[in-house]
Amino acid sequence: MGRVLIERGSHVEPKSAGEWTADLPPVGGRVLGPFAKRGAALAAEVAWLEQHWLPVNSTYSEQGAEHGSDV
């Protein structure tokens, strides 16, 4: 199968005012937000990663949807 490399693509972090951001510079993006809810930051993070970073044939969203959302 070959060698596998796993990297952290981004970080969803709380800010001091109780808002959330999705920090995407580790993968060449920008900081998204602020968002009032963590779930909104996670959704924005996934949408950005799917459009800009994950391979075209990735099943990340399908697998994630099976486990529900952390809002």
Residue, then its C-alpha position, 0 to 999 in steps of 0.5 A: m500500500g505504501r506510506v501514509l501521511i496524516e496531517r492536521g488540516s486546520h484548527v477550530e478554536p474558541k476566541s475570548a469573546g465566546e466566538w469560534t474561528a476556523d484556522l486554515p493557514p496550515v493548509g494555505g487558507r485563511v482564518l474563517g469567522p468569527f462564528a457564534k457556534r462551534g458547529a458553524a465554524l466546523a461546517a465552514e472548515v469542512a466546506w473550505l477543505e472540501q473545495h480547496w484541499l481534500p482530493v476530489n474523490s474523498t469521502y470525508s463528508e460522507q463518513g463524517a455525516e454518519h457520526g453526526s455533528d458536534v454543535 
